[in-house]
Amino acid sequence: MITNSQCERLKSMALKIKPTLEISKKDIGVKEILDISIALDLHELIKISIHPNAKNNAKTFLNAICALTGAEPISINNNEIVVYRRSSSNNIEHIEI
């Protein structure tokens, strides 16, 4: 679990990144969860864009993604969500929070 100050730091870092993935109008499936998990392993902090006409709202997607990937929710901004999960890989530069 991350602290409020760590969450704020990650929010400020997220302002500089572009969405890594997009969730379409349909619900998220196994493929999308695997893609998100891989992106988290590679980047730790990712922004996900949600189609405006998606089946569910951003908060529902955020909760589902965090539950299924073990990620921490960082922010929701309109149709974009940000999640963080520390990577277990030693081959990347970890985010210091």
N, C-alpha and C positions, 0 to 999 in steps of 0.2 A: 504494500500500500504506500502511496506517495503522499507527502505532506502538502498543505495548501501552498506553501512557498515554492515547492518543487513544481506543483501544477501550474502556478503562475509563470514560472520560468519556461516551462514547456509550451505554454500558450504563446508567450512572446516569441519563442523559436518557431512555432508553427505559422506565425504571420508571414514568414519568409519562404515557406515551402508551397509548392503547387500540389494540387490533388494527385495522388499516386494512382488511385483507382476511382472508377465510377460505378455506382449501383444503378442499374437500369430501372425501368418501370416495374419489372417483375420483382418477386421476393428474392432474398439471397439464398443461395444453395451451397452445396458442398464445394463446388468449384470456386465460388466467390470467397468462401471462408478460407480455403487453401491459399488462394491468391493473397488475401489479406495477411495470413500467417507468414507467408514467404516474404512479403513486403516488410512486415514487422521484424523478421529475422535479419533482413538486409539494412533497414533504416532506423528501426526502433520507434521513431516518431513519424506517423503518416497522417495525411489528410485524405479523406474520402469524400468525393462529391456524390450527392444523391439527386437523381433525376427529379425535377419538380413534380412530375406526375407519378411518382413511385407509389407502390401499393401501400406502404407504411410511412409514417413520419420519421424524421431524423432521430428523435429520441428512441423510438422503438428499434431502429436499426443499430443505434449506438449500444443499447442494452444487449441486444442479441450478439453483436460482434464481440463485445467485451466478455460476455458469458462463454462464447464458443472458442475464443482465442486466448483467454487469460490476460487480455490487454486492460489497461487502465483508461477510463474515459477522461479526456482532457477538456474538450469543448464542443459545443454545438453552435454554429453560426449560420443561420438560414438553412441552406441545403448542403452544408459541409460539416463533417464531424472530424475530430482529431482524436487519435488514440495513441497510446504509448505502451510498449512492452520491451523490457530490457532483453536483448538478444543473448542467447547462450553461446553464440559463436565468438571465437577469439580472433577471427579474421576481419573484423570490422572495428572501426573506431567508435567506442561506446560514447553515448551522450552523458556528460557529467552533469548531474542535477543536484 
